[in-house]
Amino acid sequence: MSRSIGQLYVREEGMVGEILPILCKKKCLPPNTPLDVYEEIKPDRIDRMYSEITFKTSEIINGDIICFQKTLTDQEIQEHISAGRCHSIPLYYASLPKMIIVQFKSKFGYRDPIPEFSLVLNKYMAYEEVINQVAAHLNVNPLSLRLTSIYFDEVDKMTLSEMLQYSTNLFYEMLDYNI
């Protein structure tokens, strides 16, 4: 999840590494936490910044956006990959154009504990991946869920983008049996 931690003014001749303790403090991290630092050139171009380079050499100017994250271990990266999450700032930015907010509504709202909710999903997900995300949100067995759209009764062979051709709403049904 991205959020602003405010403005930071730096000297052109200052080294990128000089701001790392300040960034750690703003995020309530221990002062020597290793960080990966990037400049957002534009949403589809994120360049890594190096601690031993000056801000002038990095071509940082007033108003530029600097992004950072705690440096992850190989094990942490694998955990994120296994959970289907982005593990780096460049991957996060690359995923943004593929994301869509989907409104899920219970087909029978009166009997389901969560009649309506939204999820941010990748529009290229297959039906099974969408079902798994919905099941995780509802804390139910994915085999006991079925999705339909306003225009299609059977969406199990479609990608999310195909399911949402005419609407950003999908209906879910909790079944008494496994499919």
C-alpha positions as CSV (number, residue, x, y, z in Angstrom):
1,M,0.0,0.0,0.0
2,S,1.4,3.4,-0.9
3,R,1.0,6.6,1.0
4,S,2.8,9.9,1.4
5,I,5.1,10.6,4.3
6,G,5.4,14.3,3.5
7,Q,8.0,16.5,1.9
8,L,11.7,16.3,2.3
9,Y,14.2,19.0,1.2
10,V,17.7,17.8,0.3
11,R,21.0,19.4,-0.9
12,E,21.9,18.8,-4.5
13,E,25.4,17.7,-3.4
14,G,23.9,15.5,-0.6
15,M,24.2,11.7,-1.0
16,V,21.0,9.7,-1.4
17,G,22.2,7.5,1.5
18,E,22.0,10.5,3.9
19,I,18.2,10.5,3.8
20,L,17.8,6.8,4.7
21,P,17.7,7.3,8.5
22,I,15.1,10.1,8.0
23,L,13.0,7.8,5.8
24,C,13.3,5.1,8.5
25,K,12.2,7.5,11.2
26,K,9.2,8.7,9.2
27,K,8.0,5.0,8.8
28,C,8.9,4.1,12.4
29,L,11.5,1.6,11.3
30,P,14.8,1.0,13.2
31,P,17.4,3.7,12.0
32,N,19.7,1.2,10.2
33,T,16.9,-0.7,8.3
34,P,18.1,-1.4,4.8
35,L,15.9,0.4,2.2
36,D,15.4,0.2,-1.6
37,V,14.9,3.7,-2.9
38,Y,13.4,4.6,-6.3
39,E,12.4,7.8,-8.2
40,E,9.0,7.8,-9.9
41,I,9.9,9.3,-13.2
42,K,6.4,8.6,-14.5
43,P,3.9,5.8,-13.5
44,D,5.4,3.4,-16.0
45,R,9.0,4.3,-15.3
46,I,10.5,3.8,-11.8
47,D,14.3,4.2,-11.5
48,R,16.4,2.8,-8.7
49,M,18.4,5.3,-6.7
50,Y,21.8,4.4,-5.2
51,S,23.0,5.5,-1.7
52,E,26.5,6.5,-2.9
53,I,25.2,8.9,-5.6
54,T,24.3,12.6,-5.1
55,F,20.9,13.9,-5.7
56,K,22.3,16.1,-8.5
57,T,23.7,13.0,-10.2
58,S,20.4,11.2,-9.7
59,E,18.7,14.2,-11.4
60,I,16.4,14.8,-8.5
61,I,14.7,18.2,-8.8
62,N,12.0,20.0,-6.8
63,G,8.7,18.1,-6.8
64,D,10.1,14.7,-7.7
65,I,8.6,11.7,-6.0
66,I,10.9,9.3,-4.2
67,C,9.5,5.9,-3.2
68,F,11.1,3.4,-0.8
69,Q,10.6,0.1,0.8
70,K,12.3,-2.1,3.3
71,T,14.8,-4.3,1.5
72,L,13.3,-7.8,1.5
73,T,15.1,-11.0,2.1
74,D,14.8,-13.8,-0.5
75,Q,12.4,-15.6,1.9
76,E,10.2,-12.5,2.2
77,I,10.1,-12.1,-1.5
78,Q,9.0,-15.8,-1.9
79,E,6.3,-15.3,0.7
80,H,4.9,-12.3,-1.2
81,I,5.1,-14.2,-4.5
82,S,3.3,-17.2,-3.0
83,A,0.6,-15.0,-1.7
84,G,0.2,-13.3,-5.1
85,R,1.4,-9.9,-3.9
86,C,3.8,-7.5,-5.4
87,H,7.1,-7.5,-3.6
88,S,8.8,-4.4,-5.1
89,I,7.9,-0.9,-6.0
90,P,8.6,-1.3,-9.8
91,L,6.3,-4.4,-9.8
92,Y,3.6,-2.5,-7.9
93,Y,3.6,0.4,-10.4
94,A,3.6,-2.1,-13.3
95,S,0.5,-3.8,-11.8
96,L,-1.5,-0.6,-11.5
97,P,-2.9,-0.4,-15.1
98,K,-4.0,-4.1,-14.8
99,M,-6.0,-3.4,-11.6
100,I,-9.8,-2.9,-11.4
101,I,-12.2,-2.4,-8.5
102,V,-14.8,-5.1,-8.7
103,Q,-18.1,-4.8,-6.7
104,F,-19.3,-8.2,-5.5
105,K,-22.9,-8.6,-4.5
106,S,-24.5,-11.6,-3.0
107,K,-27.0,-13.3,-5.3
108,F,-29.2,-13.9,-2.2
109,G,-28.2,-11.0,0.0
110,Y,-30.6,-11.9,2.8
111,R,-28.8,-15.1,3.7
112,D,-25.1,-14.2,3.2
113,P,-23.1,-12.6,6.0
114,I,-21.5,-10.0,3.7
115,P,-24.1,-9.0,1.1
116,E,-21.8,-6.5,-0.7
117,F,-18.1,-5.8,-0.9
118,S,-15.4,-4.5,-3.2
119,L,-12.0,-6.0,-4.1
120,V,-9.1,-4.6,-6.2
121,L,-8.2,-7.4,-8.6
122,N,-6.0,-7.9,-11.7
123,K,-8.3,-7.8,-14.7
124,Y,-6.4,-10.7,-16.4
125,M,-7.1,-13.1,-13.5
126,A,-8.8,-16.4,-14.5
127,Y,-12.1,-17.4,-12.9
128,E,-10.4,-19.7,-10.4
129,E,-8.1,-16.9,-9.2
130,V,-11.0,-14.6,-8.7
131,I,-12.9,-17.3,-6.8
132,N,-9.9,-17.8,-4.5
133,Q,-9.7,-14.1,-3.8
134,V,-13.5,-13.9,-3.0
135,A,-13.3,-17.0,-0.8
136,A,-10.4,-15.5,1.1
137,H,-12.3,-12.3,1.6
138,L,-15.4,-14.2,2.8
139,N,-13.3,-16.8,4.7
140,V,-15.1,-19.7,3.0
141,N,-14.1,-22.7,0.9
142,P,-13.6,-21.6,-2.7
143,L,-15.2,-24.9,-3.9
144,S,-18.5,-23.7,-2.4
145,L,-18.7,-20.5,-4.4
146,R,-20.1,-19.7,-7.8
147,L,-19.8,-16.4,-9.7
148,T,-22.2,-14.9,-12.3
149,S,-22.4,-11.6,-14.0
150,I,-25.4,-9.5,-15.0
151,Y,-25.0,-10.6,-18.6
152,F,-23.5,-14.1,-18.3
153,D,-24.7,-17.0,-16.2
154,E,-21.6,-19.1,-16.8
155,V,-18.3,-17.2,-16.4
156,D,-16.1,-20.0,-15.2
157,K,-14.1,-20.1,-18.5
158,M,-13.6,-16.3,-18.7
159,T,-10.9,-13.9,-17.4
160,L,-12.1,-11.2,-15.1
161,S,-11.9,-8.7,-17.9
162,E,-14.3,-10.8,-20.0
163,M,-16.7,-11.2,-17.1
164,L,-16.8,-7.5,-16.6
165,Q,-17.4,-6.5,-20.3
166,Y,-20.5,-4.5,-19.5
167,S,-20.4,-3.9,-15.7
168,T,-18.0,-3.8,-12.8
169,N,-20.4,-5.9,-10.7
170,L,-20.3,-9.7,-10.1
171,F,-22.7,-11.8,-8.1
172,Y,-21.5,-14.5,-5.8
173,E,-23.5,-17.4,-4.5
174,M,-22.5,-19.5,-1.5
175,L,-23.5,-23.1,-2.2
176,D,-24.3,-25.9,0.3
177,Y,-22.1,-28.2,-1.6
178,N,-18.7,-28.2,-3.3
179,I,-18.5,-27.7,-7.1
